[in-house]
Amino acid sequence: MLYKTAFRSKHNARMYSVAYGFMLPWIWSVNRLLSLVIRTTDESRNEEEAPCYERCVILLFSLPVCLALIIAFSPFALFGFIARVYLASKRAPYMYSFADTPSRVNVNECIWADLSSKHFFKLAVIDTCLMPEGMSRLNNLRNVQTRSVNLARRIINSQVRPSPRIFVQSPSDSELKTYSIHPPASTNPMSLFNVGESNQLDVSDAEVSCVTYTNILPEETSFFAQGTDKIRDNCENGEPIHQCNGDTPLTPDTPVNGDMLRDSRDADQDSRNDPLDNLNSVPDIVPKDISDTPTPSESLASTPNLDCSIQIEVPITPFHEPKPHTLTGGPQHQKLHSENKIGDVPSPSEHAVNINFPAGLDFICFQEVFERRAAKKLVKTLHLWFSHIIYDVGVDSWRINRHFLNSGLLFASRYPILDAAFECFSQSQNEDRAVSKGLLMVKVQVGKTREGHPVVGYIAVTQLQAAQETNIRSGQLDCILNWLSSFHSNTHTEYLELVAFDLLCGNFNFDNMSPGDMPDWSHPVFLIYHDPCRQRPGLDRAWTVGTILRKKRLQDEEVCTPEGLQSALEDPQQRGNYLEDAEVFEAGGEAVRWGASDSSHYEGVGRRRVDYILYSNHRTHMQQLCEEYSFVSQLATLTDHVPLSMTFSTAIGPGAMQEWPQAVTPDSNGSHS
């Protein structure tokens, strides 16, 4: 069930808003007082240039005013707090918001014709640190309202910006030999572009053709998210494929080899005066004019991503999960296993530190969106790209959060949300006793099969205990597994419903390399859900970086821009200065801490990774595989965490086809099987 309003009764909703209005002046006064006392590093840097007496004058007049306002608004705040406590039991655990945006996906037109082909999705995880002003300043961040708007704008700008993708293919050995035997009549035989008289790149404004080679078969390509089924049908019926850059249409019997390449170059060379323009006559596998323009349903059936790019798909064998491997035996036995053999899952084919989020994001999972007004501003801006959003998630009670803060979880999706549920942790310690932390579980529909059966996916986002004195996080992980199992069972109502993916993400507040977190990273949850960044229990892959920035270095000029933060994350020597370290042990058995003399050889420098994106094939009909994993630096100075993004694929394999349930038919004895 989706709750579109916080209360079923409009009277209770108005009363709750009035109660919050009575509390708002007192909250503002407290935040102003804390802002005068707690200063961020950028404010301190600016105050160094100002005269010394200016700071004293501000404190002398501002502190008494803030204290007077706090005392004056205390009765009104107390009345609002009592009314809020009274209405807490009648409030919904979350709010669902919908907006009809141009990027909204119509699942009725998204038909998954070929379940064995890969379908790609993009997910991002962001810890925003949108807390009340006083709490944000403890993390060296300020201006919560402004940060929420800027954070959402940067995310939306990364989605609506042009995202051209250039694929450069190296010539094969046979083409190099052909090129050496029959070189073109060009002064620069290795020139790949047309150079004008002004030594500038000559690119036509009307159309720019893709430079490729003809040794790639047409069935191995996909044009602008168009499937190859239509091309194969035309080939079987004897119809020629659309004309390419050459004059002769390509048919299934047309030879595609180096002779065609030479003939096309010779014919084009006679018709052009500029000898450097000869490469434009290479027959291109991407047609300039596609008469059979795919409909929106055909485009969405091929891939749900709105990424206008040319992708060359190479068929790969289905991935099978490796058997659980335990490192037993002596050191010689352990050295025999490479990274791919001892890893839980294969490493993503692409991994990097990117400045921008990938274009065409399908889902975003937020944590620490605690401030109510900032959450509404964030939702309003996110609706420019994401149609379905769940926010204001949490349960208010004296036992759970002392009626203070909600869970801080927020979920945004381009695909329709079918169902959602929130479960709250019963145990907490220290400052988490004022937060309603828990697990938000969402079920989305991403398409339909040719028979009309829905294709769905499950996404769960959480934030675990921050600082623990006892082992609370392991108990919370146990609760997560039980809640996910119950949610899958309760929401999987249709027998012929196809489950495409199952994801678990969020801020787990522990890393995979610190010995103190061993009870957490050795939890059985990692046997069901796979971590692409995890090489084995207790060791991350070499390309991973940490996701927590050092609070005191958060506003440094070197990392105050996305480009600067990207450079710091990519440099192992600078990374430890701005990211928190994982407290790993060296081979000698002694812990090496940050700042030691041999910190350059310390493998945990700047690698405390507490944010995770996990996927599971345990309860799905289709098989998931991480295709691309990236750490994003676009939100520099807006949050104290490094956001994550993952592009994953899902496809059904031969083994899953056998497990796919058939239609329910009555037996001779009247029973159904």
Beta strands, then each sheet from edge to edge (+ up, - down):
strand 1: 95-98
strand 2: 111-112
strand 3: 119-130
strand 4: 221-222
strand 5: 311-312
strand 6: 350-354
strand 7: 363-369
strand 8: 388-391
strand 9: 410-413
strand 10: 417-424
strand 11: 438-449
strand 12: 454-463
strand 13: 498-507
strand 14: 534-536
strand 15: 539-540
strand 16: 611-615
strand 17: 623-632
strand 18: 644-651
sheet 1: 1+ 8- 9+ 7- 3- 18+ 17- 6-
sheet 2: 2+ 11+ 10-
sheet 3: 2+ 11+ 12- 13- 16+
sheet 4: 4+ 5-
sheet 5: 14+ 15-
end
